[in-house]
């Protein structure tokens, strides 16, 4: 059973999810994983779908074309051929929140610290909030290997000083939908 990564992006409006998932269901695809969000008025969707053996990326592109054209969406389909799609977690789950004045480089610096310790970012939400002074709010869901935890909070304190941000690292007790 082939698997595909399907990405969709366009101006937000009602009906995008219904239209895209209807096409996928009609060609026999099963939605395995999904992430959808609105980014400053634009809708972004990432899906992992499995399909019948005859399914190809070209078939999905053709099937989605009328929806993409009708709703002015950009789509991308990629065959997923690795076995990583159901990998077990590589560490304990943690939540990291970081807040500070909006400026370039905040996400880059925080993620450099995480990457250097082998910490996997499972999900990242980042938004500019508030007016008249914008605050950049980042919410990370992490898989933290046991060996990466000692010293992590101290390193985050250094980043706080460098970037004039505040952070909070907490165990993620529940994996609820």
C-alpha positions in Angstrom: 0.0 0.0 0.0 1.8 3.2 -1.1 1.9 6.3 1.1 2.0 9.9 0.0 2.8 13.2 1.6 0.2 15.8 0.4 0.7 19.5 1.0 -1.9 22.2 0.3 -1.5 25.9 0.7 -3.8 28.9 -0.2 -5.8 31.8 1.0 -7.9 30.6 3.9 -11.6 30.0 3.3 -14.3 27.5 4.4 -14.4 24.2 2.4 -10.8 23.5 1.7 -10.5 20.6 4.0 -13.8 19.1 2.8 -12.9 19.5 -0.8 -9.4 18.0 -0.5 -10.3 15.1 1.7 -13.3 14.2 -0.5 -11.0 13.9 -3.5 -8.6 11.7 -1.5 -11.5 9.5 -0.2 -13.0 9.1 -3.7 -9.7 7.7 -5.0 -9.5 5.3 -2.1 -6.9 7.0 0.1 -6.9 6.8 3.9 -5.8 9.8 5.9 -3.2 8.5 8.4 -1.7 11.8 9.8 -2.8 15.4 9.3 -1.6 18.8 10.4 -3.5 22.0 9.4 -3.2 25.6 10.4 -3.8 29.2 9.4 -0.7 31.3 8.8 -1.6 35.0 8.6 -4.8 34.4 6.6 -3.3 31.5 4.5 -4.3 27.9 5.1 -1.6 25.2 5.2 -2.3 21.5 5.3 0.1 18.6 5.4 -1.3 15.1 5.1 0.1 11.6 5.1 -2.2 9.3 3.2 -2.1 5.7 2.1 -3.8 4.5 -1.0 -4.7 1.4 -3.0 -1.8 -0.4 -4.8 -2.6 1.3 -8.1 -2.3 4.8 -6.6 0.5 7.1 -7.9 1.5 10.6 -7.2 0.5 11.5 -10.8 -3.0 10.1 -10.2 -3.4 12.2 -7.0 -2.1 15.3 -8.7 -4.7 14.9 -11.5 -7.5 14.1 -9.0 -6.7 17.2 -6.9 -6.2 19.6 -9.9 -9.9 20.7 -10.2 -10.0 21.5 -6.4 -6.7 23.3 -6.5 -7.7 25.3 -9.6 -11.2 26.1 -8.2 -9.9 27.3 -4.8 -6.6 28.7 -6.0 -4.5 26.3 -4.0 -0.9 25.2 -4.4 -0.5 21.4 -3.9 2.4 19.0 -3.7 2.4 15.3 -3.7 5.3 13.1 -2.8 5.6 9.3 -2.6 6.9 8.3 0.8 9.0 5.2 0.4 10.7 4.9 3.8 9.6 3.0 6.9 10.0 6.0 9.2 6.3 6.9 9.1 5.5 4.9 12.2 8.8 5.3 14.2 8.7 5.0 17.9 9.4 8.2 20.0 13.1 8.7 20.6 12.7 10.3 24.1 10.4 11.8 26.7 7.9 14.4 25.6 8.4 18.0 26.7 6.8 21.3 25.9 9.0 24.4 25.5 7.4 27.9 25.4 9.5 30.9 24.4 8.3 34.5 24.3 10.1 37.7 23.3 10.2 40.8 21.1 9.7 39.9 17.5 12.9 40.0 15.4 14.7 37.7 12.9 16.6 34.8 14.2 14.6 33.7 17.3 13.5 30.4 15.9 16.9 29.7 14.4 18.8 30.2 17.7 16.4 28.2 19.8 16.3 25.3 17.3 20.1 25.3 17.1 20.3 24.6 20.8 17.8 21.8 20.4 19.4 20.3 17.4 22.9 20.3 19.0 21.5 18.1 21.8 19.7 15.7 19.4 16.3 16.9 20.5 13.5 16.3 17.9 10.9 18.9 17.3 7.6 17.1 17.0 5.5 20.2 16.5 6.2 24.0 16.4 3.7 26.8 16.6 4.9 30.3 16.3 2.9 33.5 16.2 3.3 37.3 16.5 0.8 38.4 19.1 -0.2 41.7 20.7 -0.2 45.3 19.7 1.2 47.9 19.7 4.3 46.0 20.8 4.5 42.7 19.1 5.5 39.6 21.1 6.8 36.5 19.3 5.3 33.4 20.9 6.8 30.0 20.2 5.4 26.7 21.4 7.5 23.6 20.8 6.5 19.9 21.4 9.7 18.0 21.8 11.1 14.4 22.1 14.0 14.8 24.5 16.5 11.8 24.8 17.5 11.2 28.4 21.1 12.2 27.7 20.0 15.6 26.3 18.1 16.7 29.4 21.0 17.5 31.9 22.1 21.1 31.3 19.3 21.9 28.8 17.5 24.4 31.1 20.9 26.1 31.8 21.5 26.4 28.1 18.0 27.8 27.6 18.8 30.4 30.3 21.8 31.5 28.2 19.6 31.9 25.1 17.2 34.0 27.2 20.0 36.4 28.0 21.3 36.5 24.4 17.9 37.1 22.9 16.0 38.9 25.7 13.3 36.2 25.7 11.6 34.1 28.4 11.2 30.3 28.2 9.6 27.5 30.1 10.3 23.8 29.7 7.8 21.3 31.1 7.2 17.6 30.8 4.3 16.9 28.4 2.1 14.6 30.5 -0.6 13.8 28.0 -0.7 13.0 24.3 -4.3 13.9 23.7 -6.0 14.8 20.4 
